[in-house]
Amino acid sequence: MSSEQDQNRRLMRSTLAVSVPTVVSRVLGYVRDLLQAYFLGTSGSADAFNIAYTIPNLLRRLMGEGAMTAAFVPVFTRMKNEKNKEALWKFANHFFFDLTLIMAVLTVIGVITAPLLVRLMASLGQDVAKIHLTVLLTRIMFPYMFLVSLAALAMAILNSFRKFFLPAFTPVLFNLAIITIALFLARKADEPAIVFAVGVVIGGFLQLAVQIPVLWKQGMRFVFGINFKHPAVRRVGRLMVPGIFGAGIVQINFAISKAMAWSLGEGSVASLYYSARVQELTLGIFSIAFSIALLPTFSEQAAQRDLASMKKTLVFAFRLVGFITIPAMVGLVVLSRPIIQVLFEHGVFDAQSTAMTAPCLLYFALGIPFISCVKILAPAFYSLKDTRTPVIVAFFVMATYISLGFLLMRPMGVSGLALALTASSVLNCTALYVLLEKKIGRMNSRIFISSNLRSLAAALLMGGGITGVRTLVSFQGLRWVERLGLLSAVIALGLAVYLGISLLINRKEMKGVRRLFSRDSILKGENRS
């Protein structure tokens, strides 16, 4: 077996270790969203909850999971390769308590300034009750940012040791916490949104708590010490400052879209949220898991200055991501309305809510392959300790999104914002790819372009078949179980068509994926590692 094949297998094992718990988490995330749709629908309370959750969640993604993880892993991996455990864990302890102090201060500031933050995020007009509810929910959920940022650091440390399963499992606990408290208390509460907010904080606590024993076993002793002058801490800080903007451009643009959606009428923010959740469900099954597994791999290649292997890994990643995300994109486009009907049309989420949400999902779906590619490209830059380039690209992407958003939101409504977000993702992907090639040299793009074109041909034929089936059947007037069964059958048929056509026109990818995911190959790879 070649070293390249062995590396790809190890990468896929890491991806599977993330994907399995991620799939469970996304399923439970859907149950959580279903309960939210059932109790809140697209009402004013739903809009208030989504805006309130956006504020600490955005800061968490920028400070925690986004820039911090991207900056921390390359520095930590390089120190780990130097095999000085005492220095390694001293750095980890200092960074943990430095981050604890920063997040504690930001949390206190956020709770105090919640009214100002809400006003900055959205223009709520003269609806005093809605303003007060949004401020209250923001204050309840701000500690979530503190807890989950520390959980993200724990995840980054464990991922650096190629321990992926437990960190990827923690969102399962987050979703279970919200589901449990909602089932027991939401129906009895005067304002169910408050119940969901409390569940968010409990879920954040569980995400951190479950990783502490594993970090201890790995070697971290949590010896208190704040040291912002530690050389490695300062290196991470220098990488984080520009990375806060570059790594989080998708989250920043989505937060801006929610603020813009306030002016489009009640339910617009909620419609964006529910459609984005379906997009995230699709991304989370593979693309996000793949990007998590890629960062340590890229960091090791960068530390060894092995750019040739990095380029081969990138080409492999583009092929595999295209093979999986392109049919997902087509499937969501042709099934956007029945998917929203089946997933969310319950309780106060009615047919009108579906009519608002389905077009947003259609336009979000078009961006899935491009967002997935960004999640491949961004870790490559961060592993090279280049956070400046993604920042420059992010600035132009954000400016483009805001311009397109204002241009499209009036004639198209909230779906215009979804289309603008997708267009900005295309620009982000294209710019990062071109600039990465300038940095590391040209990649063999012919390989993955031809593979992706074959995947697109198979996906379009699949989409045509699904559309034909949909003309023969109707989801109207069916009970939920019947809708679910019919939708599942149509999706299964589409998948069978895609795989069947791929066996004919994209056989190399089919064989490669089957070999990589086969049990025998994984066991052989594990025996060699």
Protein Blocks (a to p, Z undefined) as FASTA:
>chain_A
ZZklmmmmmmmmmmmmmmmmmmmmmmmmmmmmmmmmmmnmpafklmmmmmmmmmmmmmmm
mmmmmmmmmmmmmmmmmmmmnopaklmmmmmmmmmmmmmmmmmmmmmmmmmmmmmmmmmm
pcgbjalklmmmmmmmmmmmmmmmmmmmmmmmmmmmmmmnopaklmmmmmmmmmmmmmmm
mmmmmmmpmblmlmmmmmmmmmmmmmmmmmmmmmmmnopgoiacddfkbmklmmmmmmmm
mmmmmmmmmmmmmmmmmmmmmmnoghklmmmmmmmmmmmmmmmmmmmmmmmmmmmmmmmm
mmnopaklmmmmmmmmmmmmmmmmmmmmmmmmmmmmmmmmmmmmgcjlcfklmmmmmmmm
mmmmmmmmmmmmmmmmmmmmmmnopaklmmmmmmmmmmmmmmmmmmmmmmnommlmmmmm
mmmmmmmmmmmmmmmmmmnopadfklmmmmmmmmmmmmmmmmmmmmmmmmmpcfehiafk
lmmmmmmmmmmmmmmmmmmmmmmmmmmmmmmmmmmmpmklmmmmmmmZZ
